[in-house]
Amino acid sequence: MEQIRQVDAASGRAGKRLASRAVGAHFDRRTGRVVVRLSNRLDIAFDPRDVQGLESAAPAQLSRIEISPSGLGMHFPAVDADVYIPALLEGVLGSERWMASHLGRRGGRARSAAKAAAARQNGKLGGRPKKRAAA
């Protein structure tokens, strides 16, 4: 009985993923975003700089996009990069390590009054302490 319930749950998840498969995609030069048309007639767009493998691609390299036969993936042949549509819909734009690095860089550039005040206070104390060699 438990196995039947697990199979039904897995089938339901697969059905939801297939309901949101890509049927077309193009790079919009005006906005600088990749636009994906899904089978449910929803269009989604993303900045290629936020996706692992596309972050440094030139607009000309993004002009050709191939949709996989299942509609669950996109391939950018000019940069040999792949994007998995269900992961894209979940906000997963690269490997765990790449995402952590990407988000860390973005967080480090954040500007706020509190961050500026903390930096000024740290500067008055002589700045960041020097790293010491391991003993």
LINLIN-V475483 format. One record per helix or strand of 2 or more residues. SS is the DSSP state (H for helix, E for strand). FROM is the first residue (numbers start at 1). TO is the last residue. Records with the same first field share a line. If there is no record, write none. Layout:
BEGIN
SS = FROM-TO, FROM-TO
END
This chain:
BEGIN
H = 2-19, 48-50, 59-62, 85-89, 96-108, 113-124
E = 22-28, 33-38, 43-47, 66-67, 73-76, 81-84
END
